[in-house]
Amino acid sequence: MNNKKNPLVGSGQGTSTLALAASGAPKKQVPATNTSFSPMMPHSDSAMTTQTNWPTEGWELTTPEAQGLHSSGLAKMLKIFRHQAVHSVAVIRNGHLVAEAYNEETGTDILQDMKSVTKSITSALVGIALSEFKLSSIDQKAADFFPELATDPVKSRIMLKHLLSMTSGTSWDNANERSSTEMMYAEDWVQYILERPAQAEPGASFNYSNGDAHLLSAIMTQATGESMFDYAVSRLFGPLGIKEMNWNQDPQEHTIGAWAMALTLRDMAKLGYLYLNEGQWEDKTLIPQPWIRESLTRKITLNYSNGTQGGYGFYWWSKTLPPGLIKGDKKAYDMYYASGSGGRRIFVVPDLQLVVAMTAESADVDMPENLLHHVVQAVRSANPLPENSVAQDELERAIRLFKMSIES
């Protein structure tokens, strides 16, 4: 467990460009809307789900068939994506780990840089701080923590909800990661952010900003009296049974709010499962249910270059999957996800009780969502399927080949 003072490691370069689109690429700055929709509720009509399995001490493993998935479908997914710069993938259904695969550089106990998936953890910690009254509300102004903002006629109106939804209106240049790179080489990262000029009214437009997320970390430090890393260990990671992690800090020892966290793939999946269960873990509420719902509610509507549409909440993304992915099922399933550059994702499909965690280093922004489509296509039933030794052998072979990185 480390909070490293090494800001250039896991810097997140390229994050804003790729994280903007799990599929396609929207414009960097789009009008903000107050669009709201019914939050995606993590329920299931699955006959298999009679009790919740808590993986605090580790995931319970079952065959895919025991959870209504076809092993051959998951084998097909691994065969397709093993040559597409995917490092690792884990599939969870009904609280059980049904399949996982790692390339030659990764493994179950190896920490992996999550890039901007980190932001979704920042969002969770803000929600916990609100529940503990460390923060007063999402309407609290950033100027309460940085009085120098109070004299600026525009930036004085920035609220926590604007930082959480990338609508602060503060200038942030994502071309070639210019602003993020300048921040990394600045002596004082927070001061660099505070000195960015206002380019829009707070709440008026969306502009992806690593600065907004890192400023929240500095606010959290003031509000809680401890680093966001230490706060996360006691409030979130400890209860989840996450014992090994890295999370870097800036020169002033603020935990980096925008990127630089590393977890194992299985622990990434725990975060998705926590959100699937609306913040409940065993007999405790780690994140208040209202905050889970608020952070998943669409604040911004994004139109992607490939013709699809998605949403952005409080550092969580959302989309609707294409209808008909599951054989005999024409339903279009809602999903939400944490996103990091290169193809780091934690996908949650509530109505399927499905969590897919993955890491990758790919320039193909459509690839992660395409991988998810193949996983969903492996779903066959809300009930257990007959065990299929032939298909399970095919899956085991695909997992071995994924690790070996050799031609099949």
N, C-alpha and C positions, 0 to 999 in steps of 0.2 A: 504494500500500500504506500504510494508515494504521491506527494504534491511537489513536483519538480519546478525549480526555478530555471527553466530552459525554454523560453518562449518560442524559439524557432523550430522546435521539434513538434510535428503535428500541427504546423502553422495554419493549415486550412487553405493554402493557396489554391485557387480554382474553385473554392467552395461556392461562392456566390453565383458563379455562372452555372454550375451543374446542379447545385441544390435548388435552383429556381425551377428545375423541371425534372420530375421523375420520368416524364415523358414529354418531349418537345421542349421548347424554350420560349417562355413569355418575355415580354419587354421587361427591362429592369425597373421601370417606373410606370405604374399604372394608377388610375384614380382609385382611391379607397372607397369602399361602399360599406353601408351598414347592413348589407345582406345577412340575414340570419336564417337558419334552417334548423329543423329538429335535430338535435345531436344524435349521432349514431349510437344506439344503445347496445351494449355488449350482452345480448341475450341470445338464446338458441332454443329451438324446439327439439334439439337432439335428444333422442330417447336414451343415449348413452350417458348423458351428463346428469348423474344423480348426486354427485358430490364434487366439491372442488379439490383438486390436487395442488398442494402448495410445494413448490420446488426449492424451498429455503435451503435444504441440505443437498439439493441436487435433483435433476429431472428424473422422473420415472419413465423408463423406456418401454415402448410397446411396438408391435409391428404396425405399419400403416393400416393394414386391414382391420386391426382391432379398433381403429378410430374412423373407419369408413373411407379410407383412401386406398387407392390401388398402387401397389409397389411399383408396377411397371410404368405407371405415369410419372412417378418420382424419378425412376431410373432414366426415363426419356429426358426429363428436365436436366439431370446431371450430365448426360451425354451431350446435350445441346450446348450447355453453358460452360462446360469445363474448359473450353478454348476461347472464352470471351472475357478473360481477365477477372473471373470470379475467384476470390480467395477462399471463401467459406460460405456455407448456407446451412441453416437449421430450420426444421419444420416442426411446429408445435400444434397439436390439435387436442382439444378437451383437456388441456393441462398435461399432456404427455408428449415427450420427445419421440417422434415417429421416424425421423431421419435426420442425419447431419453428415456433411462432407467437408473435407479440408484439403487444400492443395499442399504441396511439399513444404511450404514455408509457414504453414499455420497448423494449429491443433487445438484440442479442447482446453488446454491450460495456458495457451499463449495469448497475451494481451494484444489487442488490435486497435489501432488508431481509428476512432469513430468520426473524425472530422466534425462536421456540423450537426451530427446526431447529438452532440454535446448540448446544443441549444435546447433540445426538448427536455433534457435533464434540468437545465437552468429554469425552464418554465415550471417544471414540477416543484422545484425548490422555492420559487416565488409563491406558488400556491400554498405550500406548507407554512412559509413565513406569514402569509396573510391569515392563515387559520390560527397561528399563535399570536396574532396581533403585533407582530414585529413590524409589519407594514399595515397602514390603515385601510387602503383600498386600491383598486387599480386606477382610480382617479387621482391618487396622490401624485404630486408634481415632483419631477426630478430636482427642481430648484430647492425643495425641502432638504435635500442632501448636498446639493452644490449651489450655495447662495449666489455664486457668480452668474448663474443663469437667470436670476431674478431681474437683472437689469436689461436683459435682451427682450424686446417687445414680442418676439416670436418664440424663441426657445424657452422663455419663462412659462409657456403654456404646455410644454411637453409633460405628459403624464406617463405613469408606468404602463398603461395599456397601449400607448403609442410605441414604446420601446419593445413591448412584447409582440406587436403585430407589424414591426418594421415600417411604421408610419410616423416616425418622429419628425420627419421633414428636414432633418439635418443632412447636409451634403455628405455623400459617401460614393466615391468613384470606384466602380467595380471593373472598369476596363483594365484588363491585365492585373487585377487585384491591387490597383495603385494605392488606394487608401489603406487597405489592410497591410500592405508591405510597408508603407510609411509609418503606420502605427507600430509595427513590429520593431522598427529600427529607431523609434522615438525613445528618449530617455524616460518619459512618463506617458504611458499609454492613455490613461484616463484624461490627462490634460490635453493630449492630442485630440481626443474625441470631443471634449468640451469646447475646444477652439474651432471645430468645424462650423462653417457658416450655415445659417438656415437657408434652405432653398424652396421650402414649401410650408404651408401651415400644418401644424401637427394634426394628424388624422386625415389629411386630405389626399395623400397618395402613398403607395407602397414603393419602397426602394430598399432592396436587400442590403442589410448593413451589419457587418460584424461589430461595428462600433456600438450599435444599439444594445446588442447582447452583452458586450463586455462592460458597458456602463452599468447594466443591471447587476453584474457581479460586484462592482464597486459599491453600488447602493445596498446590495445584500450584506456586504461586510459591515457597513455602517449600521444597518438595521438590526443585525443579529449579534454584532460584536465579535464575530469570528469569520474566518475565511469561508467561502462557499464550499470549498473542499471539506473542511472540518464539519460544517453544517450538514453536508450530504452524507458523510460517514455515520453520523449519529442518528439522523432522521430518516435516511433512505437506504443507503447501502447496507448498514448493519442489519436492520430488520429483514432485508431481502436475502441475507446470507452471502452478500458480495464481499469477499475478503481481499481480493487482489485487484488493484486498479492503479492507474497513473492519471494525474490531472495536473498539467503544467500551470505556471503562474507567470505574471508579468514582472517587470523589474521592481515594482512596488509591492510585490507579493500578493496581488489580487489574483485569485483563481481566474483563469481565462474563461469567460462566459460564453464565447462563441465557438470554440473548438478545443482541441488538445486533450480530450479525455480518451483513455484506452481501457477497454474491458475485454473479457473473453466473450466469444460469440454466445455461449450459453447464458451469460449474465446479461448480455444485450437482450436476449429473448425474455428474461425475467422482467425487464422494464416494459416490454410490450404486453406481457401477461398481467402485470400490475394495472395497466391502463384498461385492458380487456375486462378486468374485475373492478373497474371504477374506483381504483385507489385502495381497495380492500386487500389485506394480506393476512392470512390466517385469521386471528380474532381481532386484528387491529386495523384502524383506518390510517394508512400512511399519508395519503393525499385525499383531501376532502372530495367527495363525489361531485359537489357543485363546481369545484375547480376543474376537475377532469372534463366535465361537460362544457364548461365555459371555454377551456383552452382548445377543445375540438370544434367548437362552433365557428363556422366560417365568418371571418371578418373581412376578408379580401377575396374577390373572385378573380381567378387567373385564367386567361385564354391562351392555350398552348399552340405552338406552330403546327402541330400535327392534327389540329382540329378538335382536340379534347379540351375539357374544362375542369378546373380543380379549384380548391379553396385553400386559404391559409388562415389559421387561428392564432394561438399564442405559441409560436415556434413548433406547431404541428401542421402538417399538410393533409389534404383530404381529396379523394376522388371517388367516382363511381366506376366500378369495373364494367367492362362490356357485357351485355346480356348474353346468355347462352354458353358461357365457358364450361359449365357443368352439364354433362350429357343429360338430356331430358328435363333441364331446368332453365327456363328463359329469364329468370330473375336477374336484375342488375344489382349486384351487391355493393354496398358502400364500404369503403375502407379508409383508414387514416394511417399516417406513417411519419416517422422521424427520418430525416434525410441528411446525408453527408456526401461530399463530393467523391467522385470516382465510383459510386455505386454502393455506399454504405447505407443500409436501410433497416428499419424495424417496421415491418408491415403488420397491421392488425385488421382482420376482416371479422367484425363482431358476430354477424349472423351465422358464420361458419365456425365460430370458436377457433379461429385460426390465427396463429402468429408465425411470421416468417422473418428471421433475422439473417442478414447477409452482409458480407464485406467484399469489396472489389476495388480494382484500380483501372477503371475503364472510362474512355472519353464518350462512350455511347450512352447518352442520357436516357434513351428508351429501354436499355437492356434490363435494369432492375425490375421495372414493371412487367416486362415481357416474361421474366423469370417467374414473377408472382402468378401471372396468367397460367403458366404451365403447372404450377403447384395446385392452383384452384381446379384446373382441368383433371387433376388426379383424384379429386373428391368424387365419390360415387354414392354415398349414402349418409344419412344421419344416424345410421345404425351400424354395428360391426358387420364386416364382410367375412365370408368364409376365408380361413387362412389359405394362402396360395404360396406354397414353397417354391414353385418355379419362378414366380414373379419376385419373390423375396430374394432368391438367389441372383436374379438379374440386377436387383437394386444393390446388393452387396458387391457385386462385380463393378457396378458403376461407381460406387463409393471408393473402391480400391483404385480404380483407374484415375479417378479425380485426384487422389493423393499422389499417384505416381507421375501424373502429367505425361503419359505416353499415349501413343495412338492406340485406339481400340481395334 
